[in-house]
Amino acid sequence: MQLDFQTRELLVKLVYYGPALSGKTTNLQALHALVADDARGRLMTLETRDDRTLFFDLLPLTFRSGNLQVRIKLFTVPGQVIHNATRRLVLQGADGVAFIADSQRSETKANTAAFVDLKQNLADNGLDIKKMPVVIQFNKRDLIDIRSDREIDQLSQQGREPVFKAIAMQGVGVLETFMGLFELTWRKLEREHGLHDKFDIESEKLFSDIRARLSVVRSGSTIPGPPR
């Protein structure tokens, strides 16, 4: 988090993490399509020939509540194992993490390995996953041979992280995941930095103002195709 008291601006960094092709980029593409024009910046993405993120994606969002401007930078990381150094670099300074898991049973090991990788890379950056705001999204709920809702509900009861179900290609669960992560992150920052006292802003008012700029589908807008 970065604070600028002169301009009354707060910058929050959120990272979307997960195995290759789990839908990290698609989440950002869906958000870009669903957020009001005046709240979204340009989605910057670099893809390789096989449509996988090579370095990272970046989507800047800006929201105003009262006299405070909140800038949110959403990053993705490359999921391929060979790009671990890039993942570790992107995690530097992260305020919160959305772990995007693939719901397909065949990807269970990949999900587990990526989560272990997340914990290690956070530790390498001096961050403790137990203190980091983290939400988990199980994406691709529209495919066959996926983990059942009951299985996912049972998993969510075993951990502290809020769990969301999504079909990012259709925009389903994307906004819920984003708001779940932002609210969790904001409450942690509020506890640690007393943001209410510094900026005279109520958390619920801020969340309401942000939600008002979401779910805005522009005429003719579509969520791009693969990668998921």
Number of C-alpha atoms within 10 A of each C-alpha: 14 11 13 10 11 6 10 13 17 17 16 22 22 26 27 28 28 31 25 23 20 27 29 31 30 24 29 27 25 21 25 25 21 22 22 17 15 10 17 20 15 10 15 13 17 12 15 9 7 9 13 19 22 18 17 22 22 20 20 19 23 18 19 15 16 12 12 17 16 19 20 20 17 22 25 29 27 27 25 16 13 9 13 16 11 15 25 18 14 22 25 16 17 20 23 27 27 27 25 30 28 26 27 20 14 12 17 15 11 18 23 14 14 22 18 11 19 21 14 16 22 20 13 14 14 11 18 14 16 10 9 16 26 24 23 22 29 26 27 22 19 14 10 10 11 19 17 13 13 9 10 16 13 11 13 15 11 9 9 12 19 17 21 20 22 26 21 28 22 17 21 17 17 25 20 16 23 22 15 19 23 25 17 19 21 19 15 17 16 14 10 9 11 13 18 12 10 11 14 12 15 13 16 10 12 19 16 11 15 19 16 13 18 18 14 15 16 12 6 5 10 16 18 13 10 13 17 21
